[in-house]
Amino acid sequence: MSITNNLNLNLLYPYQVHKEVLINENTTIIDAMLSNGVRSMSMNNLPDNAMIGDKYILSKEDKLAIRLEGTWHYTNLVDGMLFWIIDESKLVVYLKNSWQVIFTPKCSSANLI
């Protein structure tokens, strides 16, 4: 099966059965990517209680994990990816195989609501 270059989305092929499953999965991944909030970037293992759409950056593998219904989708990190790290209250960008902190507020995330 062919995939997209950046988000590793599965592409439809002619006469594919259950197209709606693939389209719904891809839509969930795109929706998660547009939210830009990552739960944590310091975990080595993914939590069992993650909600659909939750994102985690795996520190060992340099991958972004997105929770789908019953499974995880892994996306390669690409230069320019920008995320708000919820548990650390900071904005980071991925450049040249490393994370650069762009912004850390003077108050905690809890005080921004």
FENNOR-V566135 format. One record per backbone hydrogen bond with DSSP energy under -0.5 kcal/mol. NH is the residue of the N-H (numbers start at 1). CO is the residue of the C=O. If there is no record, write none. Layout:
nh-><NH/NH>
co-><CO/CO>
This chain:
nh-><4/8/11/16/21/22/23/24/25/26/27/28/29/30/31/32/33/34/35/35/36/38/38/39/40/43/50/53/54/56/57/58/58/59/59/62/63/64/65/65/66/67/68/70/71/73/75/77/80/81/83/84/85/85/86/86/87/88/89/89/90/91/92/93/94/95/95/98/100/102/103/105/111/112/113>
co-><9/4/2/13/18/18/19/20/21/22/23/24/25/26/27/28/29/30/31/32/32/36/84/55/55/57/47/67/51/65/40/56/63/43/57/58/58/75/56/63/73/54/71/68/68/66/64/62/94/78/92/36/83/90/38/84/39/85/85/86/85/103/83/100/81/93/98/95/93/91/91/89/108/109/110>
